[in-house]
Amino acid sequence: MATIDRNTAPTTQEIETLLKQIDFSLPNGFIDFFKETNGADISTDEKNILLWALTDMVQLNKEYNVEEFAPEFFIFGSDGGDTAFAIEKSTGDIYEMPFIGMSKEEAVFKNKTFTEFIESI
């Protein structure tokens, strides 16, 4: 059973700002989840997932040079270590990949929707 430690919800304006900054469709369930929390820490006995704050995602993608190394993806969180969780821009599918060596070749498919991603934790 997963424990979700949620941050304070983002404002409607903060959500709209993100949507204006990206040029791809977010997967089903993504905005619904983030309307209620601006990032979260999800933990189980086996793993930990840190969902970045919606308001920080664009900046963090720039800082991790995602556009240079894996331009097909948009990272939205990590396992707190060396694994990133990302949206494939062309499909909206969820993948995981290493931060070091980040590339389309290293990306591993996880789920079709964000809702499935959360439910699989």
C-alpha positions in Angstrom: 0.0 0.0 0.0 1.4 3.4 -1.0 1.6 6.4 1.2 1.2 9.7 -0.6 2.6 12.8 1.1 1.0 15.7 -0.9 2.3 19.3 -1.2 -0.1 22.2 -1.2 -2.2 22.3 -4.4 -1.1 24.7 -7.2 -3.2 27.6 -8.2 -5.2 27.5 -11.4 -2.8 30.2 -12.7 0.2 27.9 -11.9 -1.4 25.0 -13.8 -2.2 27.3 -16.8 1.4 28.6 -16.8 2.7 25.0 -17.1 0.3 24.3 -19.9 1.4 27.4 -21.8 5.1 26.5 -21.4 4.8 23.0 -22.9 4.1 22.0 -26.5 2.7 18.5 -26.0 -0.4 16.9 -24.5 -0.1 15.6 -21.0 -1.2 12.0 -20.3 -4.7 11.2 -18.9 -4.9 11.8 -15.2 -1.9 14.1 -15.0 -3.6 17.4 -14.5 -6.3 15.8 -12.4 -3.6 14.5 -10.0 -1.7 17.7 -9.9 -4.7 19.9 -9.3 -4.7 18.5 -5.8 -1.0 18.6 -5.1 2.0 20.6 -6.3 4.3 17.6 -6.2 4.2 14.6 -3.9 6.4 12.0 -2.1 4.9 8.5 -2.7 6.4 5.6 -0.8 5.8 1.9 -0.4 7.9 -0.8 1.3 9.8 -1.4 -1.9 10.2 2.1 -3.5 10.0 5.8 -3.2 8.8 8.2 -5.9 9.2 11.9 -5.8 6.8 13.8 -8.1 8.3 17.2 -8.8 6.3 20.3 -8.1 4.2 21.3 -11.2 5.7 24.8 -10.8 9.3 23.5 -11.0 9.0 20.9 -13.8 9.9 23.1 -16.8 12.9 24.6 -14.9 14.1 21.2 -13.7 13.9 19.8 -17.2 16.1 22.7 -18.3 18.6 22.0 -15.5 18.8 18.3 -16.3 19.3 19.2 -20.0 16.4 16.9 -21.0 16.0 18.8 -24.3 19.6 18.0 -25.3 19.8 14.3 -24.2 16.2 13.1 -24.5 14.2 15.7 -26.4 11.4 13.2 -26.9 10.6 13.3 -23.1 9.5 15.6 -20.3 10.6 14.5 -16.8 8.1 14.9 -14.0 9.8 13.1 -11.1 12.3 10.5 -9.9 12.9 7.7 -7.5 15.0 10.0 -5.4 18.2 8.5 -6.9 19.3 7.9 -10.4 16.0 7.0 -12.1 13.8 9.6 -13.8 10.1 9.2 -14.6 9.1 10.9 -17.9 6.3 11.5 -20.4 7.0 10.7 -24.0 5.8 13.8 -25.7 4.5 12.1 -28.9 2.4 9.5 -27.1 1.8 10.7 -23.6 3.1 7.3 -22.4 5.1 7.1 -19.1 8.7 5.9 -19.1 11.5 5.5 -16.7 15.1 6.2 -17.6 18.4 6.9 -15.9 19.4 10.5 -15.3 23.0 9.6 -16.4 22.8 8.2 -19.9 19.3 9.6 -20.4 18.1 8.9 -23.9 15.3 7.3 -25.9 17.4 4.1 -26.2 17.6 3.8 -22.4 13.9 4.7 -21.7 11.7 1.8 -20.5 8.0 1.9 -21.0 5.9 1.9 -17.8 2.3 2.9 -18.4 -0.1 4.4 -21.0 -1.6 6.9 -18.6 -0.6 8.9 -15.5 -3.5 7.3 -13.7 -2.1 3.8 -14.4 1.3 5.0 -13.3 0.0 6.1 -9.9 -2.2 2.9 -9.5 0.9 0.7 -10.3 2.9 2.1 -7.4 
